[in-house]
Amino acid sequence: MNIPEGWTTSDDGKALERSYEFADFSEAFAFLTRVAMEAEKADHHPEFTSVWNKVDFRLTSHDADGVTDRDVKLAKAIHALVE
């Protein structure tokens, strides 16, 4: 599986993880709005936390009990939103 640049595998090997930092809360929230639209299109929704300007993601396929191509595709889509 080709994990996108900047993403790592969780300690338990069941998820892809990545953090992003932005200039402020508004920028982070706008980014999450764009991610939500991509997630809806993919019908695959990320776990995330957002604290002020930082957004942490954990992508996993619960029905497969681990990382699948759907997670990799969503990670790539999320990364593309930042570039």
C-alpha positions as CSV (number, residue, x, y, z in Angstrom):
1,M,0.0,0.0,0.0
2,N,1.4,3.4,-1.0
3,I,1.0,5.7,1.9
4,P,0.8,9.4,0.9
5,E,3.7,11.7,1.8
6,G,3.5,13.0,5.4
7,W,1.1,10.3,6.6
8,T,2.2,7.6,9.1
9,T,0.8,4.3,10.2
10,S,-0.5,4.3,13.7
11,D,1.3,2.3,16.4
12,D,-1.2,-0.5,16.2
13,G,-0.9,-0.5,12.4
14,K,-4.7,-0.1,11.9
15,A,-4.8,3.6,10.8
16,L,-3.2,6.4,8.9
17,E,-2.4,9.5,10.9
18,R,-1.4,13.0,10.1
19,S,-1.5,16.5,11.7
20,Y,-1.8,19.8,9.9
21,E,-1.3,23.3,11.4
22,F,-2.8,26.5,10.1
23,A,-2.4,30.2,10.7
24,D,-5.5,30.4,12.9
25,F,-8.8,28.8,13.9
26,S,-10.7,30.1,10.9
27,E,-8.2,28.6,8.4
28,A,-8.3,25.3,10.2
29,F,-12.1,25.3,10.2
30,A,-12.3,26.2,6.5
31,F,-10.0,23.3,5.8
32,L,-12.2,20.9,7.7
33,T,-15.2,22.1,5.7
34,R,-13.4,21.2,2.5
35,V,-12.4,17.8,4.0
36,A,-16.0,17.2,4.9
37,M,-17.1,17.7,1.3
38,E,-14.4,15.2,0.0
39,A,-15.4,12.7,2.7
40,E,-19.0,12.9,1.7
41,K,-18.1,12.3,-2.0
42,A,-16.0,9.3,-1.0
43,D,-18.6,8.1,1.6
44,H,-15.7,7.6,4.0
45,H,-15.5,9.8,7.0
46,P,-12.3,10.5,9.0
47,E,-11.8,10.6,12.7
48,F,-10.3,14.0,13.6
49,T,-9.7,16.4,16.4
50,S,-9.3,20.2,16.0
51,V,-7.8,22.5,18.5
52,W,-7.5,26.1,17.5
53,N,-5.1,25.9,14.5
54,K,-4.2,22.2,14.6
55,V,-6.2,19.4,12.9
56,D,-5.2,15.7,13.7
57,F,-6.6,12.9,11.5
58,R,-6.9,9.2,11.9
59,L,-8.1,7.2,8.9
60,T,-9.2,3.6,9.3
61,S,-11.8,1.3,7.8
62,H,-13.6,0.0,10.9
63,D,-15.4,-2.8,8.9
64,A,-12.0,-4.1,7.7
65,D,-10.3,-3.5,11.1
66,G,-7.5,-1.6,9.5
67,V,-6.2,0.5,6.6
68,T,-7.8,0.0,3.1
69,D,-7.5,1.7,-0.2
70,R,-10.4,3.9,0.8
71,D,-8.2,5.4,3.6
72,V,-5.3,5.9,1.2
73,K,-7.5,7.6,-1.3
74,L,-9.0,9.9,1.3
75,A,-5.5,10.7,2.7
76,K,-4.4,11.7,-0.8
77,A,-7.5,13.9,-1.2
78,I,-6.9,15.6,2.1
79,H,-3.3,16.3,1.3
80,A,-4.3,17.7,-2.1
81,L,-6.5,20.3,-0.3
82,V,-3.5,21.6,1.6
83,E,-1.3,22.1,-1.5
